[in-house]
Amino acid sequence: MSARTTARTSPRLAVPVAAISLLIGATGLTGLVGVPAAARTGPPSGSEGKVPVAEGYGGAVATVDLDASRSALAVLRRGGNAVDAAVAAAATLGVTEPYSAGMAGGGFLLYYDAKRGRVFTVDGREAAPRAMTGTSLQENGQAIPFDEAVTSGLSAGVPGSVAQWDLALRRFGTIGLREALKPAIEVAAKGFVVDQTFHDQTVANQARFADITSTAALYLPGGAPPAVGSVFRNPALAETYRELGKRGPSWLYGGRLGAEVVATVKNPPVRPGTTRKVRPGLMELSDLRAYRAVERAPARVSFRGLEVYGMAPPSSGGSTVGEALNILEALPQAGLHEYLEASRLAFADRGAYVGDPAFVDVPLRELLSDGFAKERACLVGATALAHPAAPGSPDGAYGPCQAASPGKEAPPAPEGPETSHLVVSDRWGNVVAYNITIESTGGNGVVVPGRGMLLNNELTDFTFGPAPGDPNLPAPGKRPRSSMAPTIVLDDGRPVLAVGSPGGSTIITTVLQILVNRYELGMSLPEALAAPRATQRNTAQTQAEPAFIAAHGPALIAKGHSFAANPEIGAATGLEFLDGERVRAVAEPVRRGGGSALVVRERR
Ligand code: GLU
């Protein structure tokens, strides 16, 4: 965590290409690479400090946060496996990164099981309450203002994380929920040192937090954001985790805690006298009772002889990363121009075809087929495709190359750059890649009174409409389409790499670009993560970090691309196996202040 928080605390910066040199001049590379990570030392809980790359044996972890990485390491050292450690780290992020993740949120977990030699996935995506319909996010036939949805009970999805932790632990772990929550309880009770990022995120949320009494009481103690360097404790969350460990998930999914969540969603505790319109939600206790985490078959493509596993719908992560990789493989070369074009086309298909598979017939097999990829790759030429690219026809009938047809402009999909991703491996060779989220920075801004946890606003990931035929319109019990893309790469059936990132729909391009950097451009994983990023999501302009534009802009502009500067894209974590057992865990060196990589043992 660090002082470098622009992308998280202000609306995403997007300036026209003409202004780019100015921007680079103003913030320069120093804005991206020169800011030292603020130390989140926390109460001493190990000898390891915060470094972005660690190599060794016996297990490894990379998260955005030192406390969370230490929690995972403690579990690994006590003999736990990668799933145990991943849950411990996620629960700790709910304490130290409470605006990005938490037990009232959701996520997607990918797990390589060494004994079975297989990749499994657990979907803990939040769900719409059963009273939600295709028009619930509209008023008078129009989408309700996005900002009003962000801070509301209406956008709170039925939380998935606790059910997901429980399912993942019972299915693949070696410890129970109670044990897995212990490190997080300790951090919540003893506290962690407030760094610049936590402070700045609180400041950015101050106005809406002040309008919710329970949130102001927790995150604006004495009426102001906690000072940098102060110790922040969340005894209410420590107690909530403790109770949860004792009573089990049914305490939330139908029990007393669930009733409190429902009461908060239906009647958010707004400050008397506020003019803010905080819409109530539709969630009932029966929605919580009905919620299930779901084990799903992973999305899978082969790429350059490797098998790339990702998250299947309702995330669009696996299908979009996979389709783009297939397109790249079908092209004679795969450089940065091709990366942008493959991503553009895959995003056109994502928008047209991907939603919750329980409600929408997602043509996943065809989207990930080589035939479809060849048809799409045909459209990639020497210059950038006209915007917007039209979706293709993943119908199984793939013919000769056709001319590109114009697509329709999609309505803007505002989305924050939040969420967290973590990776863990263990001494047995199991690997976890895990994305967790409460959607916006600070979720819906509403803390459940006395419970120390923010609710999610994941239902803003639905298409609000009106948008007839859109696969991502809300429906009773439906899960909003996600972009989360935890990814595990196997070579000959054995894991070689795992990677993922936060960043809304830029998650997909960040993961794709890291894979392109690693496997097409020959970078090491630390280089692939650190390299400047660009994100083309079937938008008129490609958003890119200033350093990307400085390095590659002229050549790509000559090919018809245009750029809008985005100061920071993603905050990835990954790991790779170097020679079978030796593992290298990798976090961001700079973005979000740099993450934390730790290994169980440095020597064999
Ligand atoms: N809600 C986003 C998704 O599921 C994740 C949050 C974010 O990174 O903005 O794709």
Residues whose N, C-alpha, C, O or C-beta is under 5 A from the ligand:
A	BS01	LIG	E415 G416 P417 E418 T419 T437 E439 D461 R481 S482 S483 M484 P502 G503 G504
